[in-house]
């Protein structure tokens, strides 16, 4: 969502940026979950937000506040 918001702010004439970071986080968590599954242990909780939590943070005051999302990610050491 954050990368899309940044792209929306860019003029159409500028190249758009594709942010693969969310996919990297998902792949890392999937690998960790598979390791725990093979050990027959419960995986650690996900570090990244659910879509519902993400929307709550970004639309907290009714506006698109992606700085709040950046703050959450830094505070929770996801980035």
Residue pairs with C-beta under 8 A, 6 or more apart in sequence:
1 54
1 58
1 66
1 69
2 19
2 66
2 69
2 70
3 17
3 18
3 19
3 21
5 64
5 66
6 17
6 66
7 16
7 17
10 16
10 17
22 48
25 47
25 48
25 78
26 48
29 46
29 47
29 48
32 43
32 44
33 43
36 42
36 43
36 44
37 43
47 76
47 77
47 78
48 78
49 57
49 72
54 69
57 65
57 68
57 69
57 72
58 64
58 65
58 66
58 68
58 69
59 65
60 68
70 79
73 79
